[in-house]
Amino acid sequence: MLNQQTESLEKRISKFLKHVHRRNIRETLAAFVVIAIFGFDLAYSIYRQREDNFAIAGGTAIVFALLLDITVIWWKLYIPKSELSTFPPTQFPDKWKQHLTRQARMLKLVWLWYLLPLFLGLFIYLLSVYDKSSLSFIILFLCEVALFVGTLRLNLRAAKQIERDRDTWFGDLRAG
């Protein structure tokens, strides 16, 4: 029975690691695509010597926000695959509780390190492209707000699920 629980815990953690790695790669690739788009726009703006400072400031903010996101993803949210064999969950439960706690904490703070900088950069960029009182700007702004609120809710839901899994897999003790 204990051997089944150990194997089950190993499988659960392995599945969790695969999910984390896929998420990190997906987010990084999406960030690189958006960086390329806004980087090209910035380069074109500078080449053409456009006087549109809001577009340049907004595009720059978006690029830096996404670079920050990539940094956080691979610095704080990355768990090497070797951790599973180096630190088996049954022998090092505290280490794995810390990993899951960090994942949940960073997902709860996604509004600060991911959404807010990106939201502000996109808002500034939209200010340059559209007239502030136009219906297009208002609709795009509302779509941006809905997208970011939806993203925040999904991340908060994922953080709660990670905390539930952590507590189920390793007991109700909180990891520091």
C-alpha positions as CSV (number, residue, x, y, z in Angstrom):
1,M,0.0,0.0,0.0
2,L,2.8,2.4,0.9
3,N,4.6,1.6,-2.4
4,Q,1.4,2.5,-4.3
5,Q,1.2,5.8,-2.5
6,T,4.8,6.6,-3.2
7,E,4.4,5.7,-6.9
8,S,1.2,7.8,-7.0
9,L,2.9,10.8,-5.5
10,E,5.8,10.4,-7.9
11,K,3.4,10.3,-10.8
12,R,1.4,13.3,-9.5
13,I,4.6,15.4,-9.1
14,S,5.9,14.3,-12.5
15,K,2.6,15.3,-14.1
16,F,2.7,18.6,-12.3
17,L,6.3,19.2,-13.5
18,K,5.2,18.5,-17.1
19,H,2.4,21.0,-16.8
20,V,4.7,23.6,-15.4
21,H,7.2,23.1,-18.2
22,R,4.6,23.3,-20.9
23,R,3.1,26.5,-19.3
24,N,6.6,28.1,-19.1
25,I,7.4,27.2,-22.7
26,R,3.9,28.4,-24.0
27,E,4.1,31.7,-22.1
28,T,7.7,32.3,-23.3
29,L,6.9,31.6,-27.0
30,A,3.9,33.9,-26.8
31,A,6.0,36.6,-25.2
32,F,8.6,36.3,-27.9
33,V,6.0,36.6,-30.6
34,V,4.6,39.8,-29.0
35,I,8.1,41.2,-28.4
36,A,8.9,40.6,-32.1
37,I,5.7,42.4,-33.2
38,F,6.3,45.4,-30.9
39,G,10.0,45.4,-31.5
40,F,9.4,45.7,-35.2
41,D,6.9,48.5,-34.6
42,L,9.4,50.3,-32.4
43,A,12.2,49.9,-34.9
44,Y,10.0,51.1,-37.7
45,S,8.9,54.1,-35.6
46,I,12.5,55.0,-34.9
47,Y,13.5,54.5,-38.5
48,R,10.7,56.7,-39.8
49,Q,11.3,59.2,-37.0
50,R,7.7,59.3,-36.1
51,E,6.8,61.8,-33.4
52,D,4.3,59.4,-31.8
53,N,5.8,59.3,-28.3
54,F,2.9,57.3,-26.8
55,A,3.3,54.5,-29.3
56,I,7.1,54.4,-28.6
57,A,6.5,54.5,-24.9
58,G,3.7,52.0,-25.0
59,G,5.7,49.6,-27.2
60,T,8.7,49.9,-25.1
61,A,6.7,49.2,-21.9
62,I,5.2,46.1,-23.5
63,V,8.6,44.8,-24.5
64,F,10.1,45.4,-21.1
65,A,7.0,43.9,-19.4
66,L,7.3,40.8,-21.4
67,L,11.1,40.5,-20.7
68,L,10.2,40.8,-17.0
69,D,7.6,38.1,-17.5
70,I,10.1,35.7,-19.2
71,T,12.6,36.4,-16.4
72,V,10.1,35.6,-13.7
73,I,8.9,32.5,-15.5
74,W,12.4,31.0,-15.8
75,W,13.8,32.3,-12.5
76,K,10.9,31.8,-10.1
77,L,8.6,29.4,-11.8
78,Y,11.1,27.0,-13.3
79,I,11.6,23.6,-11.6
80,P,14.3,21.5,-13.2
81,K,13.3,18.0,-14.3
82,S,16.3,16.7,-12.4
83,E,14.6,17.7,-9.1
84,L,12.3,14.7,-9.3
85,S,15.2,12.2,-9.3
86,T,17.5,14.3,-7.1
87,F,14.9,15.0,-4.5
88,P,12.2,12.3,-4.5
89,P,9.0,13.7,-3.1
90,T,8.6,11.0,-0.5
91,Q,12.1,11.7,0.9
92,F,12.0,15.5,0.6
93,P,8.4,16.5,1.1
94,D,9.4,19.9,2.4
95,K,11.3,20.8,-0.8
96,W,8.3,19.9,-2.9
97,K,5.9,21.8,-0.6
98,Q,8.1,24.8,-1.2
99,H,8.0,24.3,-4.9
100,L,4.2,24.1,-5.0
101,T,3.9,27.0,-2.6
102,R,6.2,29.2,-4.8
103,Q,4.1,28.3,-7.9
104,A,0.9,29.2,-6.1
105,R,2.3,32.4,-4.7
106,M,3.6,33.6,-8.0
107,L,0.3,32.8,-9.7
108,K,-1.5,34.8,-7.0
109,L,0.9,37.8,-7.7
110,V,0.5,37.5,-11.5
111,W,-1.4,40.8,-11.5
112,L,1.8,42.6,-10.2
113,W,4.5,41.0,-12.3
114,Y,2.6,40.1,-15.4
115,L,-0.7,41.8,-15.9
116,L,-0.1,45.3,-14.6
117,P,3.0,46.1,-16.6
118,L,1.5,44.6,-19.7
119,F,-1.9,46.3,-19.2
120,L,-0.2,49.7,-18.7
121,G,2.0,49.3,-21.8
122,L,-0.9,48.2,-24.0
123,F,-3.1,51.0,-22.6
124,I,-0.4,53.6,-23.5
125,Y,0.0,52.1,-26.9
126,L,-3.8,52.2,-27.5
127,L,-3.9,55.8,-26.5
128,S,-1.5,56.6,-29.3
129,V,-3.3,54.6,-32.0
130,Y,-6.9,55.6,-31.3
131,D,-8.7,58.7,-30.3
132,K,-9.5,58.5,-26.6
133,S,-13.2,59.3,-27.2
134,S,-13.7,57.0,-30.1
135,L,-15.9,53.9,-29.9
136,S,-13.0,51.7,-31.1
137,F,-10.8,52.8,-28.2
138,I,-13.5,52.2,-25.7
139,I,-14.3,48.8,-27.0
140,L,-10.6,47.8,-27.2
141,F,-10.1,49.1,-23.6
142,L,-13.1,47.1,-22.3
143,C,-11.8,44.0,-24.2
144,E,-8.3,44.6,-22.6
145,V,-9.9,44.8,-19.1
146,A,-12.0,41.7,-19.7
147,L,-8.9,39.8,-21.0
148,F,-6.8,40.8,-18.0
149,V,-9.6,40.1,-15.5
150,G,-10.2,36.7,-17.1
151,T,-6.4,35.9,-17.0
152,L,-6.2,37.0,-13.4
153,R,-9.2,34.7,-12.4
154,L,-7.7,31.7,-14.2
155,N,-4.3,32.2,-12.5
156,L,-6.0,32.6,-9.1
157,R,-8.0,29.4,-9.7
158,A,-4.8,27.6,-10.7
159,A,-3.1,28.9,-7.6
160,K,-5.9,27.6,-5.4
161,Q,-5.7,24.2,-7.1
162,I,-2.0,24.0,-6.6
163,E,-2.5,24.8,-2.9
164,R,-5.2,22.1,-2.6
165,D,-2.9,19.6,-4.3
166,R,0.0,20.5,-2.0
167,D,-2.2,20.1,1.1
168,T,-3.6,16.8,-0.2
169,W,-0.3,15.4,-1.3
170,F,1.8,16.5,1.7
171,G,-0.6,17.2,4.5
172,D,-2.0,20.5,5.7
173,L,1.3,22.0,6.8
174,R,2.3,25.2,5.1
175,A,5.7,25.4,3.5
176,G,7.8,28.5,3.9
